[in-house]
Amino acid sequence: MKFINIYIFVLAGLLFWQCTPKVAEVIDVPVEQEPMAEKVEAWRSSAPEAGEARKIEMGEYNVFTMDNGMKVIVVENHKLPRVSYSVSLNSDPIVEGDKAGYISAAGDLMGRGTKSRTKAEIDKSIDQIGASLSTFSTGMFGSSLTKHQHTMLEIYADVLLNPSFPKEEFDKIKTQTLSGLQSSKDDPNTIASNVAGIVNYGVGHPYAEVVTEETVNNIDLASCKKYYSDHFRPNNAYLTIVGDITLAEAKANANKYFGAWKKGKVPTASYDLPARPEKTSVVFAHKEGAVQSVINVTYPVDIAPGSDDELRSSLMNAILGGGVFLGRLMQNLREDKAYTYGARSSISSDKLVGRFNASASVRNEVTDSSIVEFIYEMDRMVNEPVSEEDLQLAKNSMAGSFARSLESPQSLARYARNIVRYNLPEDHYTTYLERLDAITVGQVQETARKYVTADNANIVVVGNQDEIADKLVRFDGDGVIDFYDAFGNKIEVDNSVIPDGITAESVISKFIDRSGGKKKLEGLKSLETHYTMNAMGMNLNVDTYKMAPNKVQMKITTGGQVFQEQTFDGVKGYSAAMGSGGVITEGPGFDELKNMAIMFEHLNYLKGDYKLELKGLDKVNGESCYKIAITDPSGQKSTEYYGAQSGYLLRTLAVNAVEGSNPVTMVTDFSDYQQVGGISQPGTVSVSGVGPAPMKMVLKEFKVNEAIDASIFEIKE
């Protein structure tokens, strides 16, 4: 089945390849030194002394409360003739349980139709005035030119107050969500986030919710409507108006378009504060064929928004790993050890519960070494005072970022909303630089001792279990690793004993028998397979013709046009793609075509040129499988999974190295085997890892030992 992997990979490259602009060569031109050059160099060699922190002038904003309880924040900015309106809810987080995802669906659905407008009519009206309008689970946003704001607000208010929740749009959202889950379940960062949420906060906490196919299928329209009616209330919302508008105009518009919005009782919720682990815990999620490990050292923290610890912990984290190149983690793991492209940390405040997280993606072989360095840098923050130089560099970086943020009226509006929402002092942001500058080396170390705890952390790793899991046992406080699946469910590793007499060779022999038997497969004269698939909205035909002993042609066509073609005539290889001329294939590509021409490659597995290693038992789509590591005569490695009961090949996993890019791990699943003339072929082939979503091929027809026109294998140079 390897020919399918190779061919799909070629197709994926065509569909998803993105151009990379060439970097222009920079030429250093010597410049004649001026008489003052030496003085200038001396001046540049020493940094200017830091002056006293100045008080920030944030700019004016106004706050008022409407009769229906909605708080309105107005930030005037007349530089551009634009104005934006943002409604933000102040609800307590909600546990969605077995319907996880319904809150997000409700927010999306709000903007897809009202009692008087369809989604198409809303979109058309907004586009006609060059405006923007979006809805989400915690509010909505709209922006337009000042002269069009009343047109925009009429639609905005209609969407906010009169959503119709159309069933057809609800069904589309569920379908889109399920499609997105297909790709996200193979994304190591999404897997790490799912698992980290579970181990940090615990099942039953709103921050531990994981959306799965099962929960999406459980979502109903009634739940979405109830979320809207319970939480979209003016007394539970902030309206932030930013842009080319006066306070008087803002009040008039707020009353005109939102004054009829009725207040109501809003559900509240409270949750126990999650505790840090009593000792370091290593949790692992297996990612088939991963050549890198995603590491997250993480745990919950209790930091209130606006507290002294919020600013101090931010400064401490800037030194540890908050800056791109400033942070110690980056300097250690990237600049010094070359383990990764980036290593960072973050620490967050939250009215419910915050989080510390240090993360990096590293090569498999240095996963355990990277964890050692994470722990080292975290311990160093606790045990050693930072230098005055490092402290000042971090302060300068944070001060610069804050100053730049003030250039945006939206940032000013966000700060004003925070003051209202969290009941902060009016001068909380105007005194920011003063409070930042006053933080001492001792306070940084004190904060690190309070919030940086490498000995009480969850070390979450997503990677190749076979290559690295055993090396991580030493980091766990109990010497036992817990394993989780892609959606944060704890799983038991299948340690079943392989039955006596089962070997890699016996597993391959059983597959050969299920595929037609050695005699029939060796006697194959020709084989045709015709698959259909959909990729990037295109309906494609994937047709393969093979003729003994070693000829093959594969074509992908769409609308009668050849999209991609590969041919091997027994001596030469040829490849062509739409929009470019064909080329004679040489080098590695030639070897791949030659292998594709083999009628049934698994017959060669037992001839001694292939190295086979039975790795154990595993699960593929719920079926127990024998896992075999394959090394072909050229040294290319792959992993194949064969059903313990069915005997069929159910999955292959291969790492494809693409020049100039990171290696790509491709997982191909085979199912629904069909027979013609005693020969079996998979009816469905699903490939993931080569694009934003899995590619699914469905067998339309296949022919065995029927005549094939030999001219299709001819290659004209």
N, C-alpha and C positions, 0 to 999 in steps of 0.2 A: 504493500500500500504506500510505499515511500514516494512513488511518482506523484501521488495526489498531493502530498505535503509540499513537494518541490514546486509543483505547478501552481498551487494556491499561493505559495510564497512569491512567485514571480508576478502573479496577478495583483497581489497586495501591494507590491512595490510600485506597480503602475498606478493603482488607484489612490494610494496614500502618500506617495513620494512628494516631498516639498523641496522646492529649490532653495539652495543656500547661496546668498550673494557672496561673491568673491570679495575678499578684503584687499583694498588697494595697497600697493607697496608704499611704505613710508621711507623717504630718503632724507637722511640727515645732511643738512647743508651747513658747513662751518660758517660761523658769524664772526666778523672781525671784532675783537674786544675793544670796548670803549675805554677811555682813561679811567672812568669811575668803576670799572668792572670789579676790581678787587674789593672796593668798599661795598659794592652791591652784594657780592658773594658773602662777605663777612656779615652783612646785615641779614641775609637770607639764612645763614647757618644757625641762627638762634631764634627760637619762637618768641613772639611778644608775650609779655607777662599778662596774665588774665586780669581784667578789670573787675570792678564790683558788678554783681548781677543787677540788671536794671528791672524796674517794674514794667510789666507788659501792659500796653493799651490795647485791649481786645476789640474795641469798636462797640458801637451801640447796638443793643437789642432790647426788645420790649416783650413783656409777658402779660397776658390777660386771660381770664377764665370766662367762658361763655355760660349762658344760663343753663345749658344742658350738661354742664360739667366739663366740657373739653377745654384743656389748657392750650393756648395758642402762643407760639413763640414767633416773633417777627424780626428778621434781620434785613435791614435795608442795604442795598448795594446797587447804585445807579450807573455803574460803569458800562453795563451791557443792557440792552432792552429785553431782558428775559426775567422770568419769575417762575419759581417752582413751589409746589405744594406737596408736603409729605405728611401722611398720617401714620403714627407709630403707636402700636398697642402697648399696654403696660401689664399684660397678663402674667400670672405665675406660670412657669413651665408645666406642661401636662404630660402625664403618662398615657401613651396611646395603646399600649398593650398589644393584643393580637391584631390590631388594625393600624400598626405603625405605618405612617405615611399619609394618613387621612388629613392631618392638619395642613401639610404642604399641598395636598391635592385641593383642599378647600380654598386656600389662598390663590392658587393658580386658576381655579374654576371661576372665582369671582369676576375676573376680567373677560370671561368668554361669553357674555350675554347678559342683558338686563330684560326687564319686563317689556321694554319698548324698543330695544336694539339687539340685533344679532351680533355675534363676534365680528363678522365681516363688515357690518355697518360701523361698529366702533372703530375698527382698524382703519377703515377708509376715511372716516371723519377726522381722526387724529393725524393721519398721514397728509391730508389735504392742507392742514395748517402748519405742518412741519413740527408737530409737537411730539411728546413721548408720554406714554401712560403704561404703568405696570402695577400688578397686584401680587401680593405674597402673603404668607400666613400671618405675618405680624404687622401688616399695613398696606399702604399703597403710595405710589409716587407719580407725579405728573409735572411736566415742564413745557413751557411754550414761550413764544415771543410775547412781550407785554400786551401788544395790541390784540392778540388772539386769546388772552387768558380767560375771558368770559366764555368763549366757545369751548375751550378745553375744560373749564370748571363745570360747565353744564353736563358734559359727558362724565367727568370725574365724579361728580356728585351722584349721577345716575348709577354708575357702577358701584359706588360705595353703599348707597342706600337701597338700591333695587336689583340686586343680582338675581338672575333667574335660575342659575345652576342647571343648565341644559344637560339632559341625559347623554346626548350624543357626544358632547364635549367631555363629560365625565368619563365615558368609555375610552375616548382618545387619550386622556391623561393617564389612565390605568395602563393602556397599551404602551405608551411612551415610557412610563416608569418601569414596566417590566423589561422593556428593551434595554433601558439604561442599566438595569441590574445585571444583565447578561455580560456586559463589559466590565462593570465595576467589581464583580466577584472575582475577576482575574487581575485586578489592579492591586499591587502589594501595599500601596499607601492607603487605599480604601480599606483593605483587610486589616491593616495595622490600626486604623482609626476605629473600626468596629470592635476589635478585640480590646484595645486600650479603654474604650468607653465602658465595656462590661467589667473589666478587672478594676478599674479606678472607682467606679460609682456603684456597681452592683446591679443585678437584675431588679427591675422595679423602680429604678431612678430615671427621671426624664432624660438625663444626659447619657444614659446607657442604651437608649432606644436604637434598634437596628431594623432597617426596612428590608424585608425579604419578599420573595415571590409569594409566600404564604400569606404574609400580612397584607400585601397589596391586593391579593385576591379576596381578602376579607373586607376590604373597604367598601362601604356602601354610601349612596348619595345622602341618606338620612343623617349619617354622622357628620358629613361635610356641612350640611345645612345647620345642624345643631351647633357646631363649632362657631359658625358665623353669627348665629342669633345670640349665642351666649357671650361672645367676646368682642364682637364689633359693636361697641357702645361708646358714645362720646365721653362718658365719665371714666372710660378706660383707655383714653387716647390722648395723644399730643398731636396738634397740628402745627407743623413748622413751615413758615412761609419765608422764602429767601429770594431776594432779587430787587428788581426795579419796581418798588411799590412803597407807598407811605403807610404809616401806622393807621391812619384814618381809612385808607382804601382797604387795608387788610381786615380791619374790623367789619367794614361794610360787606366785603366778599365772604368772610367767614359766616356772618349772620345770614346772608342771602342764600348761600349754597349748602350750609351745614346746620343752620339754626333749627331745621325741622327734624334733625336726627334725634331720636328719642333715647333718653338715658334709661338704664336698667341695671338690675343686679347682676354682678359678674362673679362667676365661681372663683374661689381661691383655693390654694393648695399649699401644703408645707411638707418638707421632707427632712429626714434625719441627715446630719452632716456625715458624708462618707469618711471613713478613717483611712489613714495610710496603712499599708501592710505592716504587720509586726516585724517582719524580716524581709529581706530581698526575695522576690519571687520571679522566676523566669517562666514566661509563657510563650508558646511557640505556635505559629500557624504555618502549615506547610504550603509552599507554592511550587507546583510541579516545574522542574527544570530551571528554577531560578539561578541565575549566575551572580546575583547580588542579594544581599540581605538588607532589609529595612529594619533599623534598630530604633526603638523608642524607649527611653528611660523616663518613666512617668508616674505620677501619683497626684491625688487631690490636695489642694491647699485652701486654707480659709483666709482670704484677704478681701476685706470690704472695699468697694469702690470709694475712692476719695480719701482713704485712710493714709496715715503717714507711711505705713508699711507698703502701700501701693507704689509710691514713688521710690522708696528705698529699694524695694525688691526689683523694680524696673532697672534701676541703676546697677544693682548687683548683677542682674542678668545680662545687661549690656556688656559687662566685663567678661562674664562666663561664656556667653554665646549669642547674645542678642544682635550684635552687629555683623555685617556680612564678612568682613575680614578682620575687624577689630577684636572679635571674641576669641577667647582662649581655645575653645573647642575647634574653631576653624584653623587657628594657627597650629594647633597640635595635629589634628587628624588629616588636614589637607596639606598645609604648608610644610610641616615637618615630616609626617609619616607617609603622606601620599596615599592614604587609605580611601579617600572619597573626594568628590567635587565640592561637597559642602557639609558642614556639621554645625548645627545651631541649637539654641535652647530658647524657651519662652516660659514666662510665668504670668498668669492672668488673675485678675480680680473679678469677682462676680458676687452678686447679692445672694446667690444660692450656694455655689461652691466654685472655686477656681481650680487651676491645674498647673503643675510644673511639667514640662516636657523637653527632653533633649533628644535630638534625632539625627540620623544620617543614613545614607544608603552606601554600603561598602561591599567590596568584593568578598565572595564566599570565604576565601582562605584567610581573611583578616577579620572575620566577624568577632571571634573571641578576643583578639588583640584590641579591636576598637572598643569593645565594652570595657576592657581594662583601662583604656585612656579616658573614657567617659567618667568612670569611677574616680580615677586619679584627679581629673580636673575639678570634679564636684567636691572631693575631699580637700583639695587645695584651697578652694574658696572658703571652706569652713575652718581649716586649720592654720592658714597663713594670711596675715593682713595683706591687702592689695597695696601696690605701690602708689605713691601720690601721682606719679606720671600716668599710670593706668586709670586711676580715678578721674584725673582731669580730662584725659582723652575721651572717656565715656561720657562725662558731663558735657564736653563740647559737642559730641555727636548728638546727644539727646536735645541739647539746647538748639542746635541747628535744625533738627527735625521739627521741633515744636515751632520755631520761628517760621519755617516754611509752611507749616500747616495753617498758620494764621492768614496766609495769603488767600486762602479759599473761604468764601462766605459759607460754604456748606460745613466746613470744620467749625467755624464760629457758631453756627446753628447747633451743631452736635454738642459743643461744649455748653452752650446755654441750656440745651435739653437735659444734659447730665446734671447740671446744677439743680434744675427743677426736679428731675426724677429721683435723684439720690439725696436730695436735701443738703447739698453742699454749700459751704460759705460762698457768698457772692464774689469774694476775691480769690476763689480757689485757683483759677487759671491766671489771673493777673499777677499773682505772687509765685507762679510756677518756677521761674528762673531763680528767684531768691531762695525758695525752699530746696531746689535742686542743688544750688551752690553751697548751701549750708550743710549738706550731708558729709559726714566725716568717714575716714578709713575705718574707724572703730564701729560706726553704725552699719557700714557695709558688711563687715564680718559678723556683727551681731545678727543682721538680717539673714545672712547665709546660714548661720547656725540654726536659725528658726525655720527656714524653708528649704534648705538644700540637704537632703538626707539620702545619700547613696545606699545606706544600710537598711532603708525602709522604702524601697522603690519596686515598682513593677517593671521588669525588663521585658518588653514585648518585642519579639523578633519574628519577622515574616521572611521565609527563605526556604532553601532546599533542605529538608529534614535529614536526608541521607548523608549529606556532606557536613553539616554543622551542628545538628542538635546535640549530639553526644558531647561536643566540646564545651557546651554551655552549662552542663550540670553543676560545675564547680561554683557558679555564681549564685545558685539558688540556696536559700537559707536552710532548706530541708534536703537538698540534694536530689530533688525530684522536679522534673519539668512537667508543666500542665500543657496540654495540647488543645487548640481551638480550631474551628473551621472558619471559613471566610466571613461568616455572619456572626461570629462571636459566641458560638455554641461550643461548650466544652465537650471534647470527644475522648474516647478511649482508643489508644493506638492498638491496632490489630496485631497482637503478639501470638496469634494462632500458630501452632506447629505445622510445618509443611508435611503432608503425609509421606510416609516412607515410599520410596520408589519414584517420587516426583522430581524430575530434573528439568533444567532449561530445555534440554534436547527433547524430553518426553512431551513438554508443553507445546513446542514447535511442531512436533510430529502430530499431535492431536489437532492442531490448527490446520495442518496440511490435509489431514483426513477429512475435517469438516468442510474444507474448501473444494474438495473433489477427489482427493486421494493422489498419492504420488504418481501412479501410472497415468491417470487422466491429465494431470497437470503437466507432466513431462511430455505428453503427446499433444499438447495444444498447438494448433497451427495458426490460429488467429483469434483475436479477442477485441470486441468493440464495446465501449461503454459510452452512454450518452446521459449526462447529468444536466440539470437546470439549476440556476441559482439567481439570487438577487443581490446586487452589490451597489451601494451608492445610488439606489433608485433605478438601476439598470437591470433588465432581465437578460441574463446571459445563458448561453448554451456552452457546455464544456464537453467536447467530443474527443475521444481517444481511440486510435486505431493501432493495434499491435499485430505484427506478423512475425512468425518464427523464421529464423532463429533470433534476430536482433534488430528489428526495424520498428520504429514508432513514430506516430505523428499525433500531436495534441493541438487542438484549436479551441480558442474561446471566441465566440461570435455573438454579436448583438445587432439586431435589426438587419440581419443578412450581411453585415460587414465583419471582417476578421479583426478582432481586437488584439489577439495575441496568438502566435503560432510557434511551435517548436517541432523540429523533425530530426530524426537520426536514420540514415539510410544503411546503416551497418558499417559505414566507414567514416562519414563526415556528419557533423552536426550543424543545424541551421536554426536561427531564431529571428523572429520579426515581430514588430509591434505596430499598431495603428499610428500613423503619422511619422513613421521612420522606416528607412529601408532595412531589408534583412541583412544579417551578417552570418558568416561562417563561425561557428562556436569553437573556441579553443580554450585551453587551460582547464580550470575547475568546472566550468560550464560544460565542457565536452564530456568529462567524466560523469557528470550528473545525467546528461542525455543518454550516455551509453548504459548507465544503470537503469534508466527508465525503460530502455528497450528490452530488458529481461522480462520474459513472459510471466514468471512467478518467482520473485526474488527469494521467498522463504525456503525454496528448495535448496538454495545455496547456503543457507544458514547451517546446514548439517554436514557440509563438505569440508570443514576444517579451516577455511579462510576467514570465518567470522568467529569472534570471541563472544561467548554467551555466558551470562552470570545470573543465576536465579537469586533475586534480592529479597524475596519474601512475599507475603500476602498484603494486598491493599484493596481499597474499594474504588470502583468506578461507577458512578450513578447508582450506588446502592448494591452493586453486584461484587462479590468477592472475586479478586483477580490475582493471578500470578504475575509478579513484576519481574521483568527480565531486562538487564542492561545489555545492549548490543554494541559491539565495536566492529565496523565493517573493515574490509581489507585496506581501505585508504586511511583508516584511523578515525573516521567520523563516528561519533557516539550518539546513541539515542536510547530511549527507554520505551518498552512496549508492555502492554497490559492485556492478558488473556483471561477470559472468563473461566473460573475454576469449574463451573458446571457446563457452560455452553461450549467452551473450547475456542470460541471465536476471538479474534483480535478486536479489542474494544477501544483501545486508545494507544496512540503513539505520541511521544514527546521528543522534540529535537530542538537544539539550539543552533540557530543560523547566524553565522558571523557575516555582517555586512560591512564592507570596507568604508571607513569614515563614520560609522555609527556604532552604537552600543549593540551587543548581541541581542537577538530576538528569540525568545522562547515560544515555540509554536506547539500548541496542543491540538491534536486531531482526534475526534471521537467518531467511532464507526458503530452503526446500529442497523436494525431492520434488514438483516441479511436475506438475500433472495437467490434462487437457483434457476439456472438454465442449463439443460444438458448435463446436470450433475455438478456444475461449477458454481461456486458461491461468489457473490459480490455484495458489498454493503449497500443497502438501499438509501441510507442517509449518512452523509459525511459532514461533520461540523468542525470548523477550524477557528480557533481563537488565538489571539496573541499577535495578529498581523494587521490589525486595524482597530477602529473605534468600537466595532461590534463584531461578534462571531459571524463567520460566513457559513452558510448552510447549503449544501449541495444535495439534491434529491434525484435519485436514479429514475430516468424516464424509460430507458431500454438498454439491454445489453445482449450481445450476440456472441455465440461460441462456435468457432470452426466454420464460419461462413465466409464466402469468397470476398476478398478485399481487392480493389483495383490497385495493383502494385505501383501505378504511376504516382499515387499520392505521396510516396516516400522519396520520389526523385528530387534531388537538390540541384538547382542550376546556379552555377557560380557567376 
